[in-house]
Amino acid sequence: MDSHRRQPIEGGGEGPLSDSRPRFKDVSARVDFPTLDARILEFWKANDIFHRSLAGRENAPLFVFYEGPPTANGRPGSHHVISRIFKDLFPRYKTMRGYRVPRKAGWDTHGLPVELEVERRLGIDGKEQIEAYGVAEFNRLCRESVTTYLEEWERFTERIGFWVDLDDAYYTYTNDYIESVWALLRRIWDKDLLYQGFKVVPYCPRCGTAISSHEVAQGYKDVTEDSIYVRFPLTPEAAERVSEGVAGAGEDGEAKPVSLAVWTTTPWTLISNVAAAVHPDVPYALVESRGDRFILARDLVEPVLGKKAEVLRELRGSELLGLEYEPLFDFMKIDKRAHFVVGDDYVTTTDGTGIVHIAPAFGEADMRVGLDNDLPVVNAVDTEGRFVAEVTPWAGVFVKDADPAITHELKHRGRLLGVEPYEHSYPFCWRCDTP
């Protein structure tokens, strides 16, 4: 037998394998996460782990992290926990990969949340009252308001383990920050990357600012309003073109007057109408109803005009392109060709008449159609949602309040075909509940 081979211990004698004491501490099946969190956070703080993750990495590859800064005049919420967890994951991963990852904190001190909070405190409402109160003093109160919950935010940031340099945070109201934005804008301008154009976005006339698509999604409401059916009379030449081969003429031997039947849920936008859109591939019909002639989608003749409407001729939408019609209103100066039929695939026959009135200033799809067809952009509304001075009957009137008067005017001039209550989703400002 090999004398160097270890012999088994017999008889329960003393030896390293005979010790019945546990070699490791018991691990509980239940983890006390709050206590564990506190221990880890205390370890990070006591050993300055965040700053040590940067030390000695001056020459390491740089990973730039920009934190979308929160507004500290409101308390942090559960949604901030979720967003900051994601913001923390990627810098930590890059740090583990050897990158130098400085994380500069920031505080967003601009925007409506701050202004509305101060408005509520002062008991004022809107731009005019702010100007009457005094812009300089109002701004001073806003600067004070932005740090209302700063300490609470800092405790929240530390508690969730979000690493960010709060000792050297930036504030968006300081001149050095504002100057940096202008400097970057100048560089974009120098590279010829800046141009002036139009973009349709949701806008709150009370707050006087655009609303992001994310924000407007929080404010849609189902409302019931009057939708209207309107006649757009074709020019005599256009009426004659669509009436070719159809019996019946006016007293002067020319083709009887023909109108496009158009449906809209926003009468106020008719002031800025510049075109009517059809679907090029949809069947349309020239019909006669109660002595008048109209063009609308073939499938919608009966729902709109009733069973007694007589179909005189069927046409494809593509055959209507270029037809000109008389404008409903002429308040605004127009410097391009307008008031004719254009084609676009977004037009549907699920409701309405299959003919959509186009006002590029007031609809995203309308703007796209306008750009595709080189249509003018006619904006008859000021920044407070009121009609401009050129719209003489309703100058200074909030556009939604003018709907009944516009409908009455169309009826008085024989342009109104009908009024129908319609329930639809309409955007409201989620902050102040203004349409």
N, C-alpha and C positions, 0 to 999 in steps of 0.2 A: 504494500500500500504506500502511496505517495505521502511522505511525512509532511509535505508542505500543503497538502489539501486540507481545507478547513473541515473539522469534524462537527457533526451535528451536536447540538447541546441536548443533553438528556436529563431527565429527572427534574425538570423545572428549575435548573440552576440559574445563576446570574448570567446575563449576557445582553447584548444590545437588542436582540430580537424578543427578549422576554419581557420588556417594559410594557406594561398595559396602559400606561398613561397616553392620552391623545397627543399625537405629534403636531396637529393643526387645530386651530380654533374652529369650533362649530360654526357653520354658515347657516343662517336662518333661511327657511324657505320663503319668508316674507321680507321684502326689502322696504325699509323706511326711507322712501325717496326724498322727502323734505329734509331729513337729517343728513342724508348722503349729499344732497345738493349743497347744504350749508357747509359741510366739511370741505367739499371741493372748492366752493367759492372762497372760503376762508384761506385755503391753501394757495389759490391763485393770487389773492390779495396780499397775503403775508409775504409771498415770494416774488411779487411783482412780475408774474409770469407773462402778462401781455407785453410789457416793455422789453422783457428779456427775449421774447420771440423776435424782436427787431434788432437787438444788440448783436453786433458782430456780423451783420448781414449787409453792410453798406455796399459791398460789391456784388451782392447776389442779384439775380434777375428780379426785376420789379413787377409786381402784380398790382395794378391800380384798382382801387375800390372806391366808388362814389356812393355814399349813402344818400338815398332820397330822404331829405331831412323832414322830421315831423314838425308839427306846429305845437308849441308848448303852452298855448293858451287853452288847451283842452286836455283832459286826463287821458292817459294811455288806456287802451282797451284790449280785449282778447284778440282782436284782429291784428293788432300790432305785434303780439307774441308770434303769431304765425308768420307774418312777413319778416320779422327780424330773425327768426330761426333760419329761414332761407338765406337771408343776407349774411348770416354767420357761417353757413356751411362752406361756401366756396372760398372765402379767405382762409378758413382753417385748413382746408384741403391744400391750398396753394402754399401755406406756411409749412405744412408737413412735407411738401415736395421741394422745399429748399428756397422758396421765393421770399423776398422781403415784401411784406404786405402792411404798409401803414394804413391805418383806418381812421380817417379824419371825420369826426362827428360834425353835424351841422344842425341849425335850427331855422325852419322856414318861418319867416316873420312877415311875409306878404300874403295877400289874398283875402278872400271873403270871410273865412272863419274869424279872423282877427277883427275885421271891420264890423261884422254883424254883432259880435260880442260887445264891442264898444257902443254901437248904435243902441243895443238893448239897455245897456247901463245908463245911457244918456236920455233914453226915451225919444229918440229921433228916428226918422225913417227915410232912407233914400238920399240920393246925391244932392238934391236941392237943399234939404235940411242940413246936410253936412256942411255945405258951402256957407249957409247962413250962420251956422254955429262957429265956423272958422276952421279952415283946412289945417293950419299949422297946429292948433291946439288939439284937433282931432287926431292928427298924426302922432303927437306927443303921447296921448293916451293909448294909442295903438302900440307904440314902442314899450310902454309900461306893461301892457296886457300880454305881450308875447311870451313873457317869462313867468306867467302866473303859476304854472305847474312844473317849472323847471326842475326843482328838487325832487318832485314825485317822479318825473321822467328819469332822472339820474338813478334813483333807487330802483325803479322798474328795470332799467337797462342792466344794472349790476345783478339784480336778482335772477334774471333769465339767462345770465351768463353770456350776454352779447358783448363781444370785445369791440370797443370803439374808443377813440381817444377823445374823451369828454373835456380834458384839460385844455385842449387847443381847438375848440369847436368854432366854426364860422357862423355868422349871423347874416342873413340875406339882406338886412337893412343897412349894413355898413357900407361906406363909400368904396372901400377896397374891393368888396365883393361886387358891387354894382359896376365899378370901373372894369373889373375883369370880364363881366358879361359884354360890356360895350367893346372892349378890346377884341374879344373873340368875334363879335359881330362885324367889326371892322375887317378882320382877317378874312371872314367869309365874303364880305363885299369886295375886297381886293382880289379875291380869286374868281370874281364874277359868278358867284354861286347864288346870289340873291336877286330876286325879281319880284315885281309887284303883280298880284293877281287876285282873284276872288276865290273864296272857299266858303261854302255854306256850312255853318255849325249852329247847334242850338244856342240861343241867346236869351238871357234874362233881362228884360227892360227895366225892372226895378233895381236889380243889383248892378246893371250897366256893364255886364261882362258876358263873355262866351262861357258855355258850360260844356265840359268834356262829355264824350259818349258814355264814359263810366258813370258820371254824375247824373246825366239825364235819364239813364236807365233806372235810377232810384226814384224818379219823379213822375213817371207816366201814370195817367189816370184814365179810367173809362168814363167818358162824358157823352151825353146825348145833346147834340146840337142840330140846328137846321142845316141840312145840305140843300143845295139848289140846282135845278136844271136850267141852263141858260142857252139861248140861241145866239150863235155867232153868224150873222148874215154874210153869205158869200158875195163877192163882187159880181156884177152882172156877167163879166167874162167867165168867171169861175162857175157861176150857176148854169150858164149856157153849155159849158164843157161837160158837166156831170149830167145834164139833161138831154144829151145827144141821143136821139132815137126814141125819146119819151114824148108821147102825145100831150098836148095842152100847152098853151102859151099865154102870156099876159096880154093886157089890152093893147099894148104897142107891138105885139107880134114877137117880142123877145121871150126868152125862157122865163117861166114863173120864178119868183124869188125862192132861193134855197138857203137854209141855215144849217150849220153844224149844231147838233145837239150835244152840249157839253155839261158835265156834272162836276160839282166841286163841293167839298166840305169846308172850304175856307174862302167865303166870298170876298174878304178883304184883300186877298192876293190878286183878284181880278184887275185891280188898279194897275198892276205891274205885268199884266199878260202881254206876251210877245209872240206866242205861237200856239198851235193846237197839234197834239201828237196822236197818231194812229199806229196800229201795228201793221206793218207792210203785208203780212201774210193772212190777216184776218178778213173774212168776208164782211163787207159793209153793204148798206142798202140805202137807196134813195126812196123815201116813203112819203105818202101824203096822208095827213091827219087833220080833219076839220078844216080843210081848205088850204092848209100850209104844208110846205115841203121841208123835209129834214133829211140829214144824213146821220146815221149812227150804226153801230155794229148790228149785223143781221140777227144774231141770237138775242139781242136785247130790245128789238122792236116792240114785241108784245108786252114785256115787263114795263117798259117806259111809256109807250103810247097807247097800249091797249089792243084788243083784238080787231078793232075796226080800222086800224092803220093799214093802208094799202101799199104794198111793196111795188114800186114802179120799175126799179132797176137794181141789180146787184153789182157791186164793184169790189175788187180787192183793195186793201188798204194802200197798196203801192200805186194804184190809179188815182189816189187822192192827193199824192204828194205835190206840193207846190201851189195848191189852190189857195187863193188869197181871200181874206174876209175883212169886213169892216171892223175896226177896233171898237171895243166897248167903251173905253174912256180915252181921252186925249190930253190928260193933265200934264203928263211928263214928256219932256223932249226926248226923241229917239233919233239916234244918228246912224242907224243901220237898217237894213231891210228887216221887216217884222210883219207879224200878223198873216202868217201863211201856215199850211199844213206840213208837218215834218213826220218822219217815221222813226219808231224805236220799238225794240222788242220788249221793253218793260211794260208796255200798255197791255192791260188785260181786259177780259170781258166778264169777270166774276161779279162786278157790280158797276153802277154808273151807266155810261152809254158807249164805252169803248173808245171815246175820244177824251183826251186829257188836256186840260189847259196848262200851258207852260209859263212859269214865272221864275226864271233862273235865280233871282235874288232870294227866293224863299223855299228852295227845296234842293236836296243833294242830287236827286235824279234829274230834276229840272235843270240844274247847273250843268250836269254832264251833257244832257241833250242840247243845251244852249251852246256849249263849247263845240260839240260835234257839228252844229249847224250854223256857227258864227252868228248867234243871236245876240242882241244887246242885253245888258244886265240893267234892269230898271228898278231902282230901289226908291220906293215912295215913302219909306218909313225912317224916322230918326232913331237915335240911340235910346230913346225912352219908350219906343214902341208906338209912337204917335205918327199920324200922317203929316208929311211935310207941307210947307206953305202952298206949294203948287197944287195940291189936292184941295182946292178951295172949299168945296162943301163940307169937308171933314178935317180941315187943317187943325192939328193939335189934338185930335180925338184918338184915344187908344184904339188900335186896330180892331181888337175883338169887340169893343163896344160899338164900332161902326158897322158891324155885319147887318143888323136889322135895317139901318138906313140905306145901305148899299142895295140890299134886297128890294126895298121899297122903290128905290130909284130905278132899278132894272124893270120892275113891274110897271112903273109909270111910263117907261119908254117902250114897253112892249117886248122887252128882251127876256122876260122871265117865263119859263115854261112850267115850273112847279117848285114847290117846297116840300121837303120830306125830312122828318126827324131821323137822325142817324147816330147810332152809338159807335164810337171809335175811341182808340187810345190817343191821348194828346199829351205832349210833354209839358210838365210843370217844373218850375225850379224847386229842387228838393230842399233848398234853404229857406225860401220865403213864400213858396206856394203860388208864385205868379205864372200864368200861362205864357 
